[in-house]
Amino acid sequence: MTGQYDLVVAGGGLVGSAFAALLADRCPDLSIAVVESRPFSGHYQDSEFDPRVVALTETSRQLLVQIGVWPAIAERRVAPYTHMSVWDADGTGFIEFDSSDVGALCLGHIVENSNIVGALQQRLQQLANIDWICPAKVAQVEQQNNQISIELDNSEQLSSTLLVAADGALSSVRDLCGFQLDDTPYGHSAIVATVRCQHPHSNTARQWFASDGPLAFLPLPEKHSISFVWSQREQKADELMALSDEEFCTQLTRASSACLGTVESVSKRFCFPLHQRHTSDYVQPGIALLGDAAHTIHPLAGQGVNLGFKDVIALVDELQRASQRGLPLGDMSVLGRYQRQRKPDNLATMLAMKGFKELFASDNLEVRLLRNEGMSLVNRMGLVKKQLVRQAMGL
């Protein structure tokens, strides 16, 4: 089977599906194929919380509103958080943020990955100019005369003027097309799961920065349930994963200073190594990388998916402009503008996350005193806090 398309998207997860849906809506004359390796679930699993969650900024939420999926997502399960508390776990530094600081109803929304993906993929099924090819994976890519020939692992042959790789941190398209990748392990692993706590979370996101790694408590719709992300050195993470549920809850209660009382129960735990990845280029003729295929960062600030959604907005804007002007979608004059928009912002965020990690990993007494005084000072500076809140909301 051979299919000719204006554009092929490799990856139908959060970023790939959002990109395809937004572009299909903005440019209904474009023919788009989305190639996804995992079977389409067709519905949202609501029996238990997904351990993978996203802290959506307001900018990201507005993107989902534009695509037309936010009402469906909100009808399922979302947890708006109005307050954020950040501590230096090894000192006295403390910062509090509140949505009232900027006159907003909330700082952001905690949403399960499966909720967003399910809504987006259902939206793709409704769009007449999108073909959903699943399960399948890009196996070979060949560039010829401004056309991209794509062979899938099910032997299907596709052709397009542009191939967009949104197939994640281990992107096969990125590797097949020879993009240069800087892959630096953080030396940490992240443990994620859902826990039930003794006291309600009061719609507050909490984060502790410690020398051995940050811990985040993210509120879920059920007032005693939170999703956590605990970054630890790899050996320590392995030791924590080996504990019984009861022993793990004891350790988590201690790490969180029992701020929500006793951690009473924990769901199945997942652990994955953390890497900082960044490609030297996001584009080449006929190929563009989106989201984790181009960059991954430490999850300590929950910005990974939000950066990917910013990539989506920028690339769709450029492709819409090119389509309206009759320009080839895969031309470097089009794709180069996308790279120039997104690369500086992504690099700046990556450097900031690296700086935070190194700052709080330091055991130097002077550094610890300085960061505690700095956090306390920022907490007293209303205008600075307002700007930080706006940045955290993606505004």
PETATA-V344437 format. One record per residue. OMEGA is omega in whole degrees, 0 to 359 (NA if undefined). NEAR is the number of other C-alpha atoms within 8 Angstrom. D_FIRST is the distance of its C-alpha to the first C-alpha in Angstrom with 1 decimal. Layout:
OMEGA_NEAR_D_FIRST + OMEGA_NEAR_D_FIRST
This chain:
179_5_0.0 + 179_7_3.8 + 178_7_6.8 + 182_7_10.3 + 171_13_13.1 + 186_11_16.8 + 175_13_17.0 + 177_13_15.3 + 175_15_17.6 + 181_16_17.6 + 180_14_19.9 + 176_14_20.6 + 183_10_24.3 + 187_11_27.4 + 182_14_26.9 + 180_16_23.2 + 178_15_23.2 + 179_13_26.5 + 182_11_25.1 + 182_13_22.0 + 181_13_24.2 + 180_11_27.0 + 180_11_24.9 + 179_14_23.1 + 182_9_26.5 + 185_7_28.2 + 185_9_25.5 + 180_9_24.0 + 180_5_22.5 + 174_10_20.2 + 188_11_16.6 + 172_14_16.1 + 175_12_13.6 + 182_16_15.5 + 183_16_14.3 + 185_15_17.0 + 182_9_17.7 + 182_7_20.2 + 178_7_19.6 + 183_7_20.7 + 176_6_24.3 + 179_7_24.7 + 182_5_28.5 + 178_9_31.2 + 186_7_33.2 + 183_6_36.8 + 178_4_38.7 + 182_5_39.6 + 172_7_39.4 + 180_9_36.4 + 178_9_38.1 + 181_9_35.9 + 179_10_37.3 + 173_11_37.2 + 186_10_40.3 + 171_12_39.0 + 178_13_41.1 + 177_11_41.9 + 179_10_39.6 + 178_12_36.6 + 179_10_37.7 + 175_8_37.9 + 180_10_34.3 + 174_11_33.3 + 180_10_35.6 + 181_8_33.8 + 178_11_30.4 + 183_8_32.1 + 184_12_31.7 + 179_10_35.3 + 179_8_36.9 + 179_8_34.5 + 183_12_35.1 + 179_8_38.9 + 181_6_39.0 + 180_8_37.9 + 170_10_39.8 + 180_12_40.9 + 174_11_44.1 + 176_10_45.7 + 186_14_48.2 + 188_12_51.3 + 176_13_53.0 + 178_12_52.3 + 182_12_54.7 + 181_11_54.4 + 161_11_56.8 + 186_13_57.7 + 181_8_57.9 + 182_7_60.4 + 183_8_62.7 + 181_8_63.8 + 187_12_61.4 + 176_12_59.8 + 175_11_57.9 + 176_9_57.2 + 179_10_55.0 + 182_11_55.0 + 179_13_53.0 + 178_8_56.3 + 181_10_56.8 + 177_9_54.4 + 180_6_54.9 + 179_8_51.5 + 179_7_50.8 + 178_12_49.0 + 182_16_47.9 + 181_12_44.3 + 172_13_42.3 + 184_15_41.3 + 177_14_38.0 + 179_14_36.0 + 185_11_32.6 + 176_10_31.0 + 182_13_32.6 + 182_11_31.1 + 180_11_27.6 + 180_12_27.6 + 180_12_28.8 + 182_13_26.4 + 174_12_23.3 + 177_9_24.6 + 179_11_25.1 + 180_12_21.5 + 184_9_20.5 + 186_6_22.9 + 187_10_21.7 + 184_6_19.8 + 177_10_18.4 + 170_13_16.8 + 181_8_13.5 + 182_10_14.4 + 190_9_11.9 + 355_10_14.2 + 178_10_15.1 + 182_12_13.2 + 177_11_14.8 + 182_13_14.4 + 180_9_15.0 + 178_8_15.3 + 178_12_16.2 + 180_7_17.1 + 180_9_19.1 + 172_7_19.3 + 178_4_21.3 + 175_9_21.2 + 177_11_17.5 + 175_14_16.0 + 187_12_12.9 + 174_12_11.8 + 180_12_10.3 + 182_13_10.4 + 173_9_12.4 + 177_6_9.9 + 174_7_7.9 + 178_9_5.2 + 177_11_6.1 + 177_12_8.2 + 180_12_11.2 + 176_13_14.5 + 181_14_18.2 + 173_14_19.2 + 179_14_18.2 + 180_12_20.7 + 174_16_21.6 + 187_17_23.2 + 167_15_22.5 + 186_9_26.2 + 179_10_29.0 + 186_6_27.1 + 176_11_24.2 + 178_9_21.8 + 177_11_20.6 + 182_11_24.2 + 179_8_24.8 + 184_8_21.8 + 172_7_23.0 + 175_6_26.6 + 179_9_28.4 + 185_7_32.0 + 171_8_32.9 + 184_9_36.5 + 182_8_36.4 + 177_7_39.9 + 176_9_40.7 + 186_8_43.2 + 179_9_44.8 + 169_13_44.4 + 179_13_42.3 + 175_13_41.8 + 180_15_42.5 + 177_13_41.2 + 175_14_42.0 + 178_14_43.7 + 173_13_47.5 + 184_11_50.1 + 182_14_53.3 + 183_10_56.9 + 179_8_57.3 + 184_9_55.0 + 176_11_53.0 + 177_6_54.3 + 182_11_51.1 + 171_12_51.8 + 184_12_49.5 + 179_10_51.4 + 177_12_51.0 + 174_12_53.1 + 180_13_53.1 + 183_12_54.6 + 180_10_55.0 + 175_8_52.7 + 181_13_49.9 + 176_13_49.3 + 179_15_49.0 + 172_12_47.6 + 183_11_48.2 + 186_11_45.9 + 176_16_47.0 + 184_13_44.9 + 176_8_45.5 + 196_5_47.8 + 178_10_51.0 + 184_11_51.6 + 176_14_48.1 + 170_13_46.8 + 180_14_43.8 + 171_13_45.0 + 184_11_43.7 + 180_11_46.1 + 181_14_45.6 + 173_13_47.7 + 191_11_48.1 + 181_10_45.7 + 179_6_48.5 + 179_8_50.0 + 178_15_46.7 + 179_8_46.2 + 179_8_49.8 + 180_8_49.1 + 182_10_46.0 + 181_6_48.1 + 171_9_50.7 + 179_6_51.0 + 181_8_50.1 + 179_8_53.8 + 179_8_54.5 + 179_11_51.5 + 177_13_52.8 + 179_10_56.2 + 180_8_54.8 + 175_9_52.8 + 181_13_55.9 + 182_8_57.9 + 181_8_55.4 + 181_9_55.3 + 179_6_59.1 + 183_10_58.8 + 175_6_58.2 + 183_10_56.7 + 182_9_59.0 + 169_11_57.7 + 193_15_54.0 + 181_9_54.0 + 182_10_50.6 + 177_12_47.3 + 174_7_43.7 + 182_6_41.5 + 175_9_41.7 + 183_7_38.9 + 179_10_39.5 + 180_7_37.5 + 182_10_38.6 + 179_11_39.1 + 166_12_38.0 + 180_14_38.4 + 176_13_35.4 + 178_10_34.9 + 180_11_32.8 + 175_8_34.9 + 176_8_32.3 + 187_11_29.9 + 165_12_28.0 + 184_9_26.9 + 177_9_25.3 + 183_16_22.0 + 175_11_22.4 + 178_12_24.6 + 180_12_25.9 + 171_15_27.1 + 186_17_29.5 + 176_12_29.9 + 180_15_27.4 + 186_12_30.1 + 170_12_33.3 + 182_13_34.8 + 177_11_38.4 + 184_13_41.0 + 188_7_40.7 + 179_9_44.5 + 176_6_44.1 + 187_9_40.9 + 187_9_39.4 + 181_12_36.0 + 179_11_33.8 + 175_11_36.1 + 178_10_35.6 + 178_12_31.8 + 174_13_32.3 + 175_10_34.4 + 180_12_31.6 + 183_13_29.3 + 182_10_32.0 + 183_11_32.6 + 178_10_29.0 + 178_11_28.3 + 182_8_31.6 + 180_12_30.7 + 176_10_27.2 + 178_11_28.8 + 180_8_31.4 + 180_12_29.1 + 180_11_27.0 + 181_7_30.3 + 179_6_31.5 + 180_6_28.4 + 176_9_28.0 + 185_9_24.8 + 183_13_23.8 + 182_13_23.4 + 182_10_26.8 + 176_10_29.4 + 178_6_32.0 + 185_14_30.0 + 180_16_29.0 + 179_9_32.5 + 176_9_34.2 + 181_12_32.3 + 181_11_33.3 + 177_8_36.9 + 193_9_37.1 + 186_11_35.9 + 180_9_36.9 + 181_8_40.7 + 180_8_40.6 + 179_10_38.4 + 180_8_40.7 + 179_8_43.8 + 179_8_42.7 + 179_11_41.8 + 179_8_45.2 + 180_8_47.0 + 178_12_45.4 + 179_9_46.4 + 177_8_49.9 + 182_8_50.3 + 182_9_49.3 + 179_8_51.7 + 184_9_54.5 + 176_11_54.5 + 184_10_54.1 + 175_9_57.4 + 180_7_60.4 + 186_6_62.8 + 181_6_65.5 + 178_6_65.8 + 180_10_62.1 + 178_12_62.2 + 182_9_65.2 + 182_8_63.6 + 177_10_60.3 + 177_13_62.3 + 180_9_64.6 + 179_9_61.6 + 179_11_59.9 + 179_11_63.1 + 179_8_63.8 + 181_11_60.4 + 179_11_61.0 + 185_6_64.1 + 185_8_62.6 + 183_8_61.4 + 178_6_59.8 + 179_8_57.9 + 178_12_56.6 + 180_10_55.5 + 178_8_53.5 + 178_8_52.0 + 180_13_51.0 + 178_10_49.3 + 179_8_47.3 + 178_9_46.4 + 180_11_45.1 + 183_9_43.0 + NA_7_45.2
